[in-house]
Amino acid sequence: MNAWVLRAVGLGALTVVLRTVLGFAMVYLPTAGSWLRILCLIVLLAAVITWGVLDGQADRRANADPDRGADLTMRWLYAGLAGGLGSGVVAWILDFVPKFDLGDNGLLFEVTSAASFIILLIFVPAVAGVALGRYLVSRNGEKSDGAADTVVLNKETAGV
């Protein structure tokens, strides 16, 4: 399975679960709606940033040279697109189930406005997390085995 598909399914499913929990909470605890929205947003952002940091750290450990790293930007863009569109369609379908209150939005809204918001909520924090993860590994001086050998060989050939 492609790495972006796993991220899209995981974060899209998390988005649908959070929207469902928020929908139930708005019915039974309408006065706590503001706090619950913020809590759901924080949970989603924490999951995305954490996954992005882990990706960035793994990539920097595998490729000590910044020019040789994997293209994680496109991986996260694909994950954001698929996760946003998928969660919009699933939320639209779940809205037809009795007792599910997800806002009664139409399909056009779910695959345009709602999906674009979710795409940005996945893509932007993930790319920031990737940058942070790469920075943390570089700052700590962790290098992969291949990079350490290359540095030693270059020092030997330079006569140091």
DSSP file with accessible surface (Angstrom, degrees, kcal/mol):
  #  RESIDUE AA STRUCTURE BP1 BP2  ACC     N-H-->O    O-->H-N    N-H-->O    O-->H-N    TCO  KAPPA ALPHA  PHI   PSI    X-CA   Y-CA   Z-CA
    1    1 A M              0   0  182      0, 0.0     2,-0.0     0, 0.0     5,-0.0   0.000 360.0 360.0 360.0 137.2    0.0    0.0    0.0
    2    2 A N     >  -     0   0   97      1,-0.1     4,-1.7     2,-0.0     3,-0.3  -0.352 360.0-123.1 -64.4 150.1    1.3    3.4   -0.8
    3    3 A A  H  > S+     0   0   32      1,-0.2     4,-1.9     2,-0.2     5,-0.2   0.874 110.8  52.7 -64.5 -37.1    2.3    5.6    2.1
    4    4 A W  H  > S+     0   0   82      1,-0.2     4,-2.6     2,-0.2    -1,-0.2   0.838 104.5  56.4 -70.8 -29.1    0.0    8.4    1.2
    5    5 A V  H  > S+     0   0   42     -3,-0.3     4,-2.8     2,-0.2     5,-0.3   0.927 106.8  49.4 -67.1 -42.5   -3.0    6.0    1.0
    6    6 A L  H  X S+     0   0   90     -4,-1.7     4,-2.5     1,-0.2     5,-0.2   0.932 113.8  45.8 -61.3 -43.7   -2.4    4.9    4.6
    7    7 A R  H  X S+     0   0   19     -4,-1.9     4,-2.6     2,-0.2     5,-0.3   0.900 113.1  50.1 -66.1 -40.8   -2.2    8.5    5.7
    8    8 A A  H  X S+     0   0    6     -4,-2.6     4,-2.3     2,-0.2     5,-0.3   0.931 113.8  44.0 -64.5 -45.6   -5.3    9.5    3.8
    9    9 A V  H  X S+     0   0   96     -4,-2.8     4,-2.5     2,-0.2     5,-0.2   0.937 116.5  46.9 -66.3 -45.1   -7.4    6.6    5.1
   10   10 A G  H  X S+     0   0   32     -4,-2.5     4,-2.1    -5,-0.3    -2,-0.2   0.948 119.2  37.6 -63.5 -48.7   -6.2    7.1    8.7
   11   11 A L  H  X S+     0   0    4     -4,-2.6     4,-2.2    -5,-0.2    -1,-0.2   0.848 116.0  52.9 -76.8 -31.5   -6.6   10.8    8.9
   12   12 A G  H  X S+     0   0    6     -4,-2.3     4,-2.2    -5,-0.3    -1,-0.2   0.920 111.3  47.3 -65.0 -42.3   -9.8   10.8    6.8
   13   13 A A  H  X S+     0   0   52     -4,-2.5     4,-2.7    -5,-0.3    -2,-0.2   0.907 110.6  51.9 -65.4 -40.3  -11.3    8.2    9.2
   14   14 A L  H  X S+     0   0   46     -4,-2.1     4,-2.8    -5,-0.2    -1,-0.2   0.916 108.8  51.5 -61.6 -39.9  -10.2   10.3   12.2
   15   15 A T  H  X S+     0   0    5     -4,-2.2     4,-2.5     2,-0.2    -2,-0.2   0.925 111.0  46.8 -62.4 -44.8  -11.9   13.3   10.6
   16   16 A V  H  X S+     0   0   16     -4,-2.2     4,-2.4     2,-0.2    -2,-0.2   0.921 112.6  49.9 -64.9 -42.1  -15.1   11.4   10.2
   17   17 A V  H  X S+     0   0   83     -4,-2.7     4,-2.8     1,-0.2     5,-0.2   0.936 112.2  47.6 -62.5 -44.4  -15.0   10.0   13.7
   18   18 A L  H  X S+     0   0   26     -4,-2.8     4,-2.6     1,-0.2    -1,-0.2   0.903 112.2  49.3 -65.3 -38.9  -14.4   13.5   15.2
   19   19 A R  H  X S+     0   0   51     -4,-2.5     4,-2.3    -5,-0.2    -1,-0.2   0.883 112.3  48.9 -66.2 -36.2  -17.2   15.0   13.1
   20   20 A T  H  X S+     0   0   20     -4,-2.4     4,-2.5     2,-0.2     5,-0.2   0.937 112.4  46.7 -68.3 -46.0  -19.5   12.2   14.3
   21   21 A V  H  X S+     0   0   81     -4,-2.8     4,-2.6     1,-0.2    -2,-0.2   0.921 113.5  49.7 -61.3 -41.7  -18.6   12.7   17.9
   22   22 A L  H  X S+     0   0   32     -4,-2.6     4,-2.3    -5,-0.2    -2,-0.2   0.898 109.0  52.6 -65.2 -37.9  -19.0   16.4   17.5
   23   23 A G  H  X S+     0   0    7     -4,-2.3     4,-1.2     2,-0.2    -2,-0.2   0.926 112.0  44.7 -63.2 -44.8  -22.4   15.9   15.9
   24   24 A F  H  X S+     0   0   70     -4,-2.5     4,-2.2     1,-0.2     3,-0.3   0.909 113.4  51.3 -64.2 -40.8  -23.6   13.7   18.8
   25   25 A A  H  X S+     0   0   16     -4,-2.6     4,-3.3     1,-0.2     7,-0.2   0.872 105.0  55.8 -66.2 -35.1  -22.1   16.1   21.3
   26   26 A M  H  < S+     0   0   52     -4,-2.3    -1,-0.2     1,-0.2    -2,-0.2   0.812 110.3  46.6 -67.7 -28.2  -23.9   19.1   19.7
   27   27 A V  H  < S+     0   0   74     -4,-1.2    -2,-0.2    -3,-0.3    -1,-0.2   0.913 125.2  28.7 -76.2 -44.2  -27.2   17.3   20.1
   28   28 A Y  H  < S+     0   0  162     -4,-2.2    -2,-0.2     1,-0.2    -3,-0.2   0.685 134.2  28.6 -94.4 -21.2  -26.7   16.3   23.7
   29   29 A L    ><  +     0   0   98     -4,-3.3     3,-1.6    -5,-0.3    -1,-0.2  -0.493  66.0 160.5-134.3  66.2  -24.4   19.1   25.0
   30   30 A P  G >  S+     0   0   85      0, 0.0     3,-1.0     0, 0.0     4,-0.2   0.784  72.2  59.3 -66.1 -22.5  -25.3   22.1   22.9
   31   31 A T  G 3  S+     0   0  138      1,-0.2     3,-0.3     2,-0.1     4,-0.2   0.670 102.1  54.1 -79.5 -14.0  -23.8   24.6   25.3
   32   32 A A  G <> S+     0   0   29     -3,-1.6     4,-2.3    -7,-0.2    -1,-0.2   0.185  74.4 111.8-101.1  16.2  -20.3   23.0   25.1
   33   33 A G  H <> S+     0   0    3     -3,-1.0     4,-2.3     1,-0.2     5,-0.2   0.876  73.0  51.6 -60.7 -41.6  -20.1   23.2   21.3
   34   34 A S  H  > S+     0   0   80     -3,-0.3     4,-1.9     1,-0.2    -1,-0.2   0.935 113.0  44.4 -62.9 -45.9  -17.4   25.8   21.1
   35   35 A W  H  > S+     0   0  194      1,-0.2     4,-2.5     2,-0.2    -1,-0.2   0.883 112.8  51.5 -68.0 -37.3  -15.1   23.9   23.4
   36   36 A L  H  X S+     0   0   41     -4,-2.3     4,-2.6     2,-0.2    -1,-0.2   0.874 107.9  52.1 -69.7 -35.9  -15.8   20.6   21.7
   37   37 A R  H  X S+     0   0  139     -4,-2.3     4,-2.2    -5,-0.2    -1,-0.2   0.931 112.0  46.2 -62.1 -44.6  -15.0   22.1   18.2
   38   38 A I  H  X S+     0   0   86     -4,-1.9     4,-2.5     2,-0.2    -2,-0.2   0.913 112.0  51.4 -65.1 -41.2  -11.7   23.4   19.5
   39   39 A L  H  X S+     0   0   96     -4,-2.5     4,-2.4     2,-0.2    -2,-0.2   0.923 110.3  48.3 -62.0 -44.2  -10.9   20.0   21.1
   40   40 A C  H  X S+     0   0   20     -4,-2.6     4,-2.3     2,-0.2    -1,-0.2   0.903 111.5  50.6 -63.4 -39.8  -11.7   18.1   17.9
   41   41 A L  H  X S+     0   0   69     -4,-2.2     4,-2.7     2,-0.2     5,-0.2   0.922 110.5  49.3 -63.5 -42.1   -9.5   20.5   16.0
   42   42 A I  H  X S+     0   0   97     -4,-2.5     4,-2.6     1,-0.2    -2,-0.2   0.907 109.9  51.3 -65.3 -40.3   -6.6   20.0   18.4
   43   43 A V  H  X S+     0   0   62     -4,-2.4     4,-2.2     2,-0.2    -1,-0.2   0.939 112.8  45.3 -62.9 -45.7   -6.9   16.3   18.3
   44   44 A L  H  X S+     0   0    7     -4,-2.3     4,-2.4     1,-0.2    -2,-0.2   0.940 114.6  47.6 -64.5 -45.7   -6.8   16.3   14.5
   45   45 A L  H  X S+     0   0   48     -4,-2.7     4,-2.9     1,-0.2     5,-0.3   0.896 110.6  52.3 -63.7 -38.5   -3.9   18.7   14.4
   46   46 A A  H  X S+     0   0   49     -4,-2.6     4,-2.4    -5,-0.2    -1,-0.2   0.917 110.7  47.7 -64.1 -40.9   -1.9   16.7   17.0
   47   47 A A  H  X S+     0   0   35     -4,-2.2     4,-2.2    -5,-0.2    -2,-0.2   0.928 114.8  45.4 -65.7 -43.3   -2.3   13.5   15.0
   48   48 A V  H  X S+     0   0    0     -4,-2.4     4,-2.5     2,-0.2    -2,-0.2   0.938 115.0  46.1 -67.2 -46.9   -1.3   15.2   11.7
   49   49 A I  H  X S+     0   0   68     -4,-2.9     4,-2.8     1,-0.2     5,-0.2   0.922 112.5  51.0 -64.5 -41.7    1.7   17.0   13.2
   50   50 A T  H  X S+     0   0   80     -4,-2.4     4,-2.4    -5,-0.3    -1,-0.2   0.934 111.8  46.5 -60.7 -45.4    2.9   13.9   15.1
   51   51 A W  H  X S+     0   0   68     -4,-2.2     4,-2.2    -5,-0.2    -1,-0.2   0.906 112.9  50.7 -65.2 -38.5    2.7   11.8   11.9
   52   52 A G  H  X S+     0   0    0     -4,-2.5     4,-2.6     2,-0.2    -2,-0.2   0.912 109.6  49.8 -64.8 -42.5    4.6   14.5   10.0
   53   53 A V  H  X S+     0   0   23     -4,-2.8     4,-2.7     2,-0.2     5,-0.2   0.929 110.7  50.0 -62.9 -43.0    7.3   14.7   12.6
   54   54 A L  H  X S+     0   0   98     -4,-2.4     4,-2.3    -5,-0.2    -1,-0.2   0.902 111.3  49.2 -63.1 -39.5    7.8   11.0   12.5
   55   55 A D  H  X S+     0   0   16     -4,-2.2     4,-2.4     2,-0.2    -1,-0.2   0.920 111.9  48.5 -62.8 -45.7    8.0   11.0    8.7
   56   56 A G  H  X S+     0   0    0     -4,-2.6     4,-2.3     2,-0.2    -2,-0.2   0.906 112.2  48.3 -63.9 -40.5   10.5   13.8    8.8
   57   57 A Q  H  X S+     0   0   39     -4,-2.7     4,-2.2     2,-0.2     5,-0.2   0.929 112.4  48.0 -66.1 -44.5   12.7   12.1   11.4
   58   58 A A  H  X S+     0   0   56     -4,-2.3     4,-1.9    -5,-0.2    -2,-0.2   0.907 112.9  48.9 -63.4 -40.1   12.6    8.8    9.5
   59   59 A D  H  X S+     0   0   13     -4,-2.4     4,-2.2     2,-0.2    -1,-0.2   0.914 111.4  48.4 -67.3 -41.4   13.5   10.5    6.2
   60   60 A R  H  < S+     0   0   26     -4,-2.3    84,-0.3     1,-0.2    -1,-0.2   0.874 111.3  50.5 -68.8 -34.5   16.4   12.4    7.8
   61   61 A R  H  < S+     0   0  100     -4,-2.2     3,-0.3    -5,-0.2    -1,-0.2   0.876 114.6  44.0 -69.0 -34.8   17.8    9.3    9.4
   62   62 A A  H  < S+     0   0   62     -4,-1.9     2,-0.4     1,-0.3    -2,-0.2   0.813 126.7  30.3 -76.9 -31.5   17.6    7.5    6.1
   63   63 A N     <  +     0   0   52     -4,-2.2    -1,-0.3    -5,-0.2     6,-0.1  -0.851  60.9 179.5-132.5  96.9   19.1   10.4    4.1
   64   64 A A        +     0   0   21     -2,-0.4    -1,-0.1    -3,-0.3     5,-0.1   0.810  68.1  81.1 -68.8 -27.7   21.5   12.6    6.0
   65   65 A D  S >  S-     0   0   69      1,-0.2     3,-1.8     3,-0.1     4,-0.3  -0.665  76.7-146.0 -80.1 121.8   22.0   14.7    2.9
   66   66 A P  G >  S+     0   0   83      0, 0.0     3,-0.7     0, 0.0    -1,-0.2   0.794  97.2  57.3 -60.4 -25.1   19.1   17.2    2.6
   67   67 A D  G 3  S+     0   0  145      1,-0.2    -3,-0.1    -3,-0.0    -2,-0.0   0.602 104.3  52.3 -80.6 -10.4   19.2   17.1   -1.2
   68   68 A R  G <  S+     0   0  183     -3,-1.8    -1,-0.2    -5,-0.1    -4,-0.1   0.319  82.8 118.7-107.5   7.0   18.7   13.3   -1.2
   69   69 A G  S <  S-     0   0   29     -3,-0.7    -9,-0.1    -4,-0.3     2,-0.1  -0.158  70.9 -90.1 -72.8 167.1   15.6   13.0    1.0
   70   70 A A        -     0   0   40      1,-0.1     2,-1.7    -7,-0.1     3,-0.2  -0.356  40.1-105.8 -72.1 158.1   12.2   11.6   -0.1
   71   71 A D     >  +     0   0  102      1,-0.2     4,-1.2     2,-0.1     3,-0.2  -0.606  51.0 162.1 -87.0  80.9    9.6   13.9   -1.5
   72   72 A L  H  >  +     0   0    5     -2,-1.7     4,-2.4     1,-0.2     5,-0.2   0.708  63.6  70.4 -76.3 -18.3    7.3   14.1    1.5
   73   73 A T  H  > S+     0   0   65      2,-0.2     4,-2.0     1,-0.2    -1,-0.2   0.948 103.1  41.5 -64.1 -45.9    5.5   17.2    0.3
   74   74 A M  H  > S+     0   0   65      2,-0.2     4,-2.7     1,-0.2     5,-0.3   0.882 111.4  56.8 -70.2 -34.8    3.8   15.3   -2.5
   75   75 A R  H  X S+     0   0   75     -4,-1.2     4,-2.1     1,-0.2    -1,-0.2   0.942 112.4  41.5 -59.5 -45.6    3.1   12.3   -0.2
   76   76 A W  H  X S+     0   0    0     -4,-2.4     4,-2.4     2,-0.2    -1,-0.2   0.815 111.5  55.6 -75.6 -28.7    1.3   14.6    2.2
   77   77 A L  H  X S+     0   0   52     -4,-2.0     4,-2.7     2,-0.2    -2,-0.2   0.946 110.5  45.2 -66.4 -45.1   -0.5   16.5   -0.6
   78   78 A Y  H  X S+     0   0  109     -4,-2.7     4,-2.7     1,-0.2     5,-0.3   0.914 113.6  50.5 -61.9 -41.6   -1.9   13.3   -2.0
   79   79 A A  H  X S+     0   0    1     -4,-2.1     4,-2.7    -5,-0.3     5,-0.2   0.907 111.5  48.2 -63.5 -40.6   -2.9   12.2    1.5
   80   80 A G  H  X S+     0   0    0     -4,-2.4     4,-2.7     2,-0.2     5,-0.3   0.921 112.8  47.8 -65.5 -43.8   -4.6   15.5    2.2
   81   81 A L  H  X S+     0   0   72     -4,-2.7     4,-2.4     2,-0.2     5,-0.3   0.955 117.8  40.0 -62.3 -50.5   -6.5   15.4   -1.1
   82   82 A A  H  X S+     0   0   39     -4,-2.7     4,-2.6    -5,-0.2     5,-0.3   0.909 117.5  48.8 -67.8 -40.3   -7.7   11.9   -0.7
   83   83 A G  H  X S+     0   0    2     -4,-2.7     4,-2.3    -5,-0.3     5,-0.2   0.906 114.1  45.9 -66.2 -41.0   -8.4   12.3    3.1
   84   84 A G  H  X S+     0   0    0     -4,-2.7     4,-1.8    -5,-0.2    -2,-0.2   0.945 118.1  40.6 -67.9 -47.6  -10.4   15.5    2.6
   85   85 A L  H  X S+     0   0   78     -4,-2.4     4,-2.2    -5,-0.3     5,-0.2   0.920 117.4  49.2 -67.3 -42.8  -12.5   14.3   -0.4
   86   86 A G  H  X S+     0   0   34     -4,-2.6     4,-2.6    -5,-0.3     5,-0.2   0.920 111.2  48.1 -63.8 -43.3  -13.0   10.9    1.2
   87   87 A S  H  X S+     0   0    2     -4,-2.3     4,-2.5    -5,-0.3    -1,-0.2   0.873 110.5  53.3 -67.9 -32.6  -14.0   12.2    4.6
   88   88 A G  H  X S+     0   0    1     -4,-1.8     4,-2.1    -5,-0.2    -1,-0.2   0.926 111.5  44.3 -65.1 -44.4  -16.4   14.6    2.9
   89   89 A V  H  X S+     0   0   55     -4,-2.2     4,-2.3     2,-0.2    -2,-0.2   0.927 115.0  48.2 -67.2 -43.7  -18.1   11.9    0.9
   90   90 A V  H  X S+     0   0   67     -4,-2.6     4,-2.9     1,-0.2     5,-0.2   0.917 111.8  49.8 -64.7 -40.6  -18.3    9.6    3.9
   91   91 A A  H  X S+     0   0    1     -4,-2.5     4,-1.4    -5,-0.2    -1,-0.2   0.896 109.8  51.8 -64.6 -38.3  -19.7   12.3    6.1
   92   92 A W  H  < S+     0   0   73     -4,-2.1     4,-0.4     2,-0.2    -2,-0.2   0.917 112.3  45.7 -63.7 -42.2  -22.3   13.1    3.5
   93   93 A I  H >< S+     0   0   92     -4,-2.3     3,-1.6     1,-0.2     4,-0.4   0.923 111.3  52.0 -67.0 -43.6  -23.4    9.4    3.4
   94   94 A L  H >< S+     0   0   43     -4,-2.9     3,-1.2     1,-0.3    -1,-0.2   0.769  96.1  69.9 -65.1 -23.6  -23.4    9.1    7.2
   95   95 A D  T 3< S+     0   0   23     -4,-1.4    -1,-0.3     1,-0.3    -2,-0.2   0.722  92.1  59.3 -67.7 -18.9  -25.7   12.2    7.4
   96   96 A F  T <  S+     0   0  147     -3,-1.6    -1,-0.3    -4,-0.4    -2,-0.2   0.648  84.0  96.7 -81.2 -15.8  -28.5   10.1    5.8
   97   97 A V  S X  S-     0   0   59     -3,-1.2     3,-1.7    -4,-0.4    -3,-0.0  -0.573  88.4-106.5 -74.4 132.8  -28.3    7.6    8.7
   98   98 A P  T 3  S+     0   0  106      0, 0.0     3,-0.1     0, 0.0    -1,-0.1  -0.276 102.6  21.2 -60.1 146.2  -31.0    8.4   11.4
   99   99 A K  T 3  S+     0   0  175      1,-0.2     2,-0.6    -4,-0.1    -3,-0.1   0.409  94.9 114.8  75.3  -1.4  -29.7    9.9   14.6
  100  100 A F    <   -     0   0   56     -3,-1.7     2,-0.7    -6,-0.2    -1,-0.2  -0.899  44.4-173.2 -97.9 119.7  -26.5   11.1   12.9
  101  101 A D        +     0   0   68     -2,-0.6   -75,-0.2   -81,-0.2   -74,-0.1  -0.863  21.9 152.0-115.7  96.5  -26.3   14.9   12.8
  102  102 A L  S    S-     0   0   15     -2,-0.7     3,-0.2   -11,-0.1    -1,-0.1   0.119  77.1 -79.0-110.6  18.1  -23.4   16.0   10.7
  103  103 A G        -     0   0   42      1,-0.2    -2,-0.1    -8,-0.1    -8,-0.0   0.387  52.2-105.3 108.0  -5.2  -24.8   19.3    9.6
  104  104 A D        +     0   0  124      1,-0.2     2,-0.2   -12,-0.0    -1,-0.2   0.869  62.8 166.4  52.5  39.9  -27.1   18.3    6.7
  105  105 A N        -     0   0   51     -3,-0.2    -1,-0.2     1,-0.1   -10,-0.1  -0.603  34.2-116.1 -84.4 149.6  -24.6   19.6    4.1
  106  106 A G     >  -     0   0   41     -2,-0.2     4,-2.3     1,-0.1     5,-0.2  -0.278  25.8-106.4 -79.0 167.9  -25.1   18.8    0.5
  107  107 A L  H  > S+     0   0   71      1,-0.2     4,-2.3     2,-0.2     5,-0.2   0.900 118.8  56.3 -63.0 -39.2  -22.6   16.7   -1.5
  108  108 A L  H  > S+     0   0  135      1,-0.2     4,-0.7     2,-0.2     5,-0.4   0.921 109.8  45.3 -61.0 -42.8  -21.4   19.8   -3.4
  109  109 A F  H >4>S+     0   0   91      1,-0.2     5,-2.2     2,-0.2     3,-0.7   0.926 111.9  52.3 -64.5 -43.7  -20.5   21.5   -0.1
  110  110 A E  I 3<>S+     0   0    1     -4,-2.3     5,-0.6     1,-0.2    -2,-0.2   0.850 113.8  41.7 -64.7 -35.7  -18.8   18.4    1.3
  111  111 A V  I 3<5S+     0   0   47     -4,-2.3    -1,-0.2    -5,-0.2    -2,-0.2   0.482 127.9  28.3 -93.7  -1.1  -16.5   17.8   -1.7
  112  112 A T  I <X5S+     0   0   68     -4,-0.7     4,-2.4    -3,-0.7     5,-0.2   0.620 129.9  18.4-116.3 -77.4  -15.6   21.5   -2.2
  113  113 A S  I  >5S+     0   0   62     -5,-0.4     4,-1.8    -4,-0.3    -3,-0.2   0.943 130.6  41.0 -67.8 -51.0  -15.7   23.7    0.9
  114  114 A A  I  ><S+     0   0   14     -5,-2.2     4,-2.2     1,-0.2    -1,-0.2   0.924 117.2  49.5 -65.1 -41.6  -15.5   21.1    3.6
  115  115 A A  H  ><S+     0   0    2     -5,-0.6     4,-2.9    -6,-0.5    -2,-0.2   0.902 108.4  52.6 -65.9 -39.2  -13.0   19.0    1.7
  116  116 A S  H  X S+     0   0   60     -4,-2.4     4,-2.1     2,-0.2    -1,-0.2   0.892 109.1  50.3 -65.7 -35.3  -10.7   22.0    1.0
  117  117 A F  H  X S+     0   0  122     -4,-1.8     4,-2.2     2,-0.2    -1,-0.2   0.941 113.0  45.4 -65.7 -43.6  -10.7   22.9    4.7
  118  118 A I  H  X S+     0   0   15     -4,-2.2     4,-1.6     2,-0.2     5,-0.2   0.894 109.4  56.1 -68.1 -38.0   -9.8   19.3    5.7
  119  119 A I  H  X S+     0   0   27     -4,-2.9     4,-3.2     1,-0.2     3,-0.4   0.940 111.0  44.1 -58.2 -46.3   -7.1   19.2    2.9
  120  120 A L  H  X S+     0   0  102     -4,-2.1     4,-1.4     1,-0.2    -1,-0.2   0.873 109.7  56.0 -67.4 -35.7   -5.5   22.2    4.4
  121  121 A L  H  < S+     0   0   24     -4,-2.2    -1,-0.2    -5,-0.2    -2,-0.2   0.755 117.3  36.3 -68.0 -22.7   -5.8   20.8    7.9
  122  122 A I  H  X S+     0   0    1     -4,-1.6     4,-1.4    -3,-0.4    -2,-0.2   0.876 120.9  42.6 -91.2 -48.0   -3.9   17.8    6.8
  123  123 A F  H  X S+     0   0   47     -4,-3.2     4,-2.5    -5,-0.2     5,-0.3   0.952 112.1  46.2 -70.7 -52.6   -1.4   19.2    4.4
  124  124 A V  H  X S+     0   0   82     -4,-1.4     4,-2.2    -5,-0.3     5,-0.2   0.948 116.6  41.8 -64.2 -50.7   -0.1   22.4    6.1
  125  125 A P  H  > S+     0   0   19      0, 0.0     4,-2.5     0, 0.0    -1,-0.2   0.877 114.0  54.6 -65.2 -32.0    0.5   21.0    9.6
  126  126 A A  H  X S+     0   0    0     -4,-1.4     4,-2.6     2,-0.2    -2,-0.2   0.927 108.7  46.7 -66.0 -43.8    2.0   17.8    8.1
  127  127 A V  H  X S+     0   0   45     -4,-2.5     4,-2.3     2,-0.2    -1,-0.2   0.901 113.0  50.0 -65.7 -38.7    4.6   19.6    6.1
  128  128 A A  H  X S+     0   0   60     -4,-2.2     4,-2.4    -5,-0.3    -2,-0.2   0.908 111.1  50.0 -63.6 -39.7    5.4   21.8    9.1
  129  129 A G  H  X S+     0   0    1     -4,-2.5     4,-2.9     2,-0.2    -2,-0.2   0.890 108.5  52.2 -65.2 -38.9    5.8   18.6   11.1
  130  130 A V  H  X S+     0   0    9     -4,-2.6     4,-2.7     2,-0.2     5,-0.2   0.938 110.6  47.9 -61.6 -46.0    8.1   17.1    8.5
  131  131 A A  H  X S+     0   0   59     -4,-2.3     4,-2.3     1,-0.2    -2,-0.2   0.919 113.1  48.4 -61.5 -42.3   10.3   20.1    8.6
  132  132 A L  H  X S+     0   0   83     -4,-2.4     4,-2.7     2,-0.2    -2,-0.2   0.922 111.3  49.9 -64.2 -43.5   10.4   20.0   12.4
  133  133 A G  H  X S+     0   0    0     -4,-2.9     4,-1.9     1,-0.2    -2,-0.2   0.918 112.1  47.2 -62.6 -43.4   11.2   16.3   12.4
  134  134 A R  H  X S+     0   0   52     -4,-2.7     4,-2.3     1,-0.2    -1,-0.2   0.906 112.7  50.1 -63.9 -40.4   14.0   16.8    9.9
  135  135 A Y  H  X S+     0   0  136     -4,-2.3     4,-2.8    -5,-0.2     5,-0.2   0.917 108.3  52.2 -64.2 -43.0   15.3   19.7   11.9
  136  136 A L  H  X S+     0   0   42     -4,-2.7     4,-1.8     1,-0.2    -1,-0.2   0.907 112.0  45.6 -62.7 -40.3   15.3   17.8   15.2
  137  137 A V  H  X>S+     0   0    1     -4,-1.9     5,-1.6     2,-0.2     4,-0.6   0.926 114.8  47.5 -69.7 -42.1   17.3   14.9   13.7
  138  138 A S  H ><5S+     0   0   58     -4,-2.3     3,-0.8     1,-0.2    -2,-0.2   0.889 110.7  52.4 -64.9 -38.6   19.8   17.3   12.1
  139  139 A R  H 3<5S+     0   0  147     -4,-2.8    -1,-0.2     1,-0.2    -2,-0.2   0.887 107.7  50.9 -65.6 -37.9   20.2   19.3   15.2
  140  140 A N  H 3<5S-     0   0   96     -4,-1.8    -1,-0.2    -5,-0.2    -2,-0.2   0.564 111.0-123.1 -77.6  -8.7   20.9   16.2   17.3
  141  141 A G  T <<5 +     0   0   48     -3,-0.8     2,-0.3    -4,-0.6    -3,-0.2   0.671  52.0 160.9  77.7  17.0   23.6   15.2   14.8
  142  142 A E      < +     0   0   73     -5,-1.6     2,-0.3   -78,-0.0    -1,-0.2  -0.542  13.6 179.8 -72.9 133.3   22.0   11.8   14.1
  143  143 A K        -     0   0  127     -2,-0.3   -82,-0.1   -81,-0.0   -81,-0.1  -0.963  28.2-112.3-132.4 153.9   23.3   10.4   10.8
  144  144 A S     >  -     0   0   29     -2,-0.3     4,-1.9   -84,-0.3     5,-0.2  -0.324  35.8-107.3 -76.7 166.1   22.6    7.2    8.9
  145  145 A D  H  > S+     0   0  138      1,-0.2     4,-2.0     2,-0.2     5,-0.2   0.905 118.7  53.1 -62.7 -40.4   25.4    4.6    8.6
  146  146 A G  H  > S+     0   0   43      1,-0.2     4,-1.9     2,-0.2    -1,-0.2   0.899 108.1  50.1 -64.3 -37.1   25.9    5.4    4.9
  147  147 A A  H  > S+     0   0   21      1,-0.2     4,-2.1     2,-0.2    -1,-0.2   0.906 108.7  51.8 -70.6 -37.2   26.3    9.1    5.5
  148  148 A A  H  X S+     0   0   41     -4,-1.9     4,-2.1     1,-0.2    -1,-0.2   0.909 109.8  49.8 -67.0 -39.2   28.9    8.5    8.3
  149  149 A D  H  X S+     0   0  102     -4,-2.0     4,-2.6     2,-0.2    -1,-0.2   0.902 108.9  52.4 -64.3 -40.0   30.9    6.3    5.9
  150  150 A T  H  X S+     0   0   77     -4,-1.9     4,-2.4     2,-0.2    -2,-0.2   0.922 108.6  50.1 -63.5 -40.5   30.9    8.9    3.2
  151  151 A V  H  X S+     0   0   62     -4,-2.1     4,-2.0     2,-0.2    -1,-0.2   0.936 111.8  48.0 -64.8 -42.7   32.1   11.5    5.6
  152  152 A V  H  X S+     0   0   72     -4,-2.1     4,-2.3     1,-0.2    -2,-0.2   0.938 111.7  49.8 -64.6 -43.6   35.0    9.3    6.7
  153  153 A L  H  X S+     0   0   99     -4,-2.6     4,-2.4     1,-0.2     5,-0.2   0.914 110.0  50.9 -63.0 -39.7   35.9    8.4    3.1
  154  154 A N  H  X S+     0   0   98     -4,-2.4     4,-1.5     1,-0.2    -1,-0.2   0.884 110.0  49.6 -66.5 -36.4   36.0   12.1    2.1
  155  155 A K  H  <>S+     0   0  122     -4,-2.0     5,-2.2     2,-0.2     4,-0.5   0.896 111.3  49.7 -68.3 -38.5   38.2   12.9    5.1
  156  156 A E  H ><5S+     0   0  126     -4,-2.3     3,-0.8     1,-0.2    -2,-0.2   0.910 112.1  46.5 -66.6 -42.5   40.6   10.1    4.2
  157  157 A T  H 3<5S+     0   0  118     -4,-2.4    -1,-0.2     1,-0.2    -2,-0.2   0.785 108.4  56.7 -72.6 -22.7   40.8   11.2    0.5
  158  158 A A  T 3<5S-     0   0   73     -4,-1.5    -1,-0.2    -5,-0.2    -2,-0.2   0.579 115.0-116.0 -83.1  -9.0   41.3   14.8    1.5
  159  159 A G  T < 5       0   0   68     -3,-0.8    -3,-0.2    -4,-0.5    -2,-0.1   0.717 360.0 360.0  83.5  22.2   44.4   13.8    3.5
  160  160 A V      <       0   0  141     -5,-2.2    -1,-0.2    -6,-0.2    -2,-0.1  -0.547 360.0 360.0 -86.8 360.0   42.9   14.9    6.9
